């Protein structure tokens, strides 16, 4: 009987771990997409289509804030991955700041 009582707990633990992995993959995908948007914004600045850059930058800032908030939530992503994702987020934020600076210079 004791084995059956632990089985739902083990299953719940496994489901929480799987959910954290899915959220981790989602966050990493969002960061990758955001880096692509940085490339798009850079291209817009180079080619004279800078009127859309502010909208892209606003979305990038919102995404970064959302990712940061989720990283601060306990168990939202596997704890052993938090620092790596923070590094990826810092790279995104650095690139976003570079695009912002370039956009300011182009005005």
MIVEX-595080 format. One record per residue (C-alpha): residue in three letters; x, y, z. Coordinates in steps of 0.25 Angstrom, whole numbers, plus 2048, in hexadecimal, padded with zeros to 3 digits. Last residue first. Layout:
- ALA,X,Y,Z
...
This chain:
- UNK,84A,8F2,773
- UNK,854,8E7,76F
- UNK,85C,8E9,77C
- UNK,850,8E5,784
- UNK,84D,8D9,77C
- UNK,85B,8D4,77D
- UNK,85A,8D6,78C
- UNK,84D,8CE,78D
- UNK,853,8C3,784
- UNK,85F,8C2,78D
- UNK,856,8C2,799
- UNK,84E,8B6,793
- UNK,85B,8AF,791
- UNK,85F,8B0,79F
- UNK,851,8AC,7A3
- UNK,852,89F,79B
- UNK,85F,89C,7A0
- UNK,85A,89E,7AE
- UNK,84F,895,7AB
- UNK,858,88A,7A7
- UNK,860,88C,7B3
- UNK,853,88B,7BC
- UNK,84F,87E,7B4
- UNK,85C,878,7B8
- UNK,85B,87C,7C7
- UNK,84D,877,7C8
- UNK,850,869,7C1
- UNK,853,861,7CE
- UNK,847,867,7D5
- UNK,83E,860,7CA
- UNK,834,86B,7C5
- UNK,828,871,7CD
- UNK,82D,86A,7D9
- UNK,82E,877,7E1
- UNK,82A,883,7D9
- UNK,835,88C,7D7
- UNK,838,886,7C9
- UNK,829,889,7C6
- UNK,82B,898,7C9
- UNK,838,899,7C1
- UNK,831,892,7B5
- UNK,826,89C,7B6
- UNK,82F,8A8,7B7
- UNK,837,8A3,7AB
- UNK,82A,8A1,7A2
- UNK,825,8AF,7A6
- UNK,833,8B5,7A2
- UNK,833,8AE,795
- UNK,825,8B2,792
- UNK,828,8C0,794
- UNK,835,8BF,78C
- UNK,82C,8BA,780
- UNK,823,8C5,781
- UNK,82E,8CF,782
- UNK,835,8C9,775
- UNK,829,8CA,76C
- UNK,82C,8D9,767
- UNK,83A,8D4,765
- UNK,838,8CF,757
- UNK,844,8D6,751
- UNK,84C,8CA,74D
- UNK,856,8C9,758
- UNK,84C,8CC,763
- UNK,842,8C2,75E
- UNK,84D,8B8,75D
- UNK,851,8BA,76C
- UNK,842,8B9,770
- UNK,841,8AC,768
- UNK,84E,8A7,76F
- UNK,848,8AA,77C
- UNK,83B,8A3,778
- UNK,844,897,776
- UNK,849,898,784
- UNK,83B,899,789
- UNK,838,88C,782
- UNK,843,885,789
- UNK,83F,88B,796
- UNK,831,886,794
- UNK,836,878,791
- UNK,83E,878,79D
- UNK,832,87C,7A5
- UNK,82A,871,79F
- UNK,834,866,7A1
- UNK,835,86A,7B0
- UNK,826,86A,7B1
- UNK,826,85C,7AB
- UNK,830,858,7B5
- UNK,829,85E,7C1
- UNK,81C,856,7BC
- UNK,824,849,7BB
- UNK,829,84B,7CA
- UNK,81B,84E,7CF
- UNK,816,842,7C8
- UNK,820,839,7CE
- UNK,81E,83F,7DC
- UNK,80F,83C,7DA
- UNK,811,82E,7D5
- UNK,81A,82B,7E1
- UNK,810,831,7EA
- UNK,805,828,7E4
- UNK,80E,81C,7E5
- UNK,811,81E,7F4
- UNK,803,819,7F9
- UNK,804,80D,7EF
- UNK,811,808,7F5
- UNK,80B,80A,803
- UNK,800,800,800
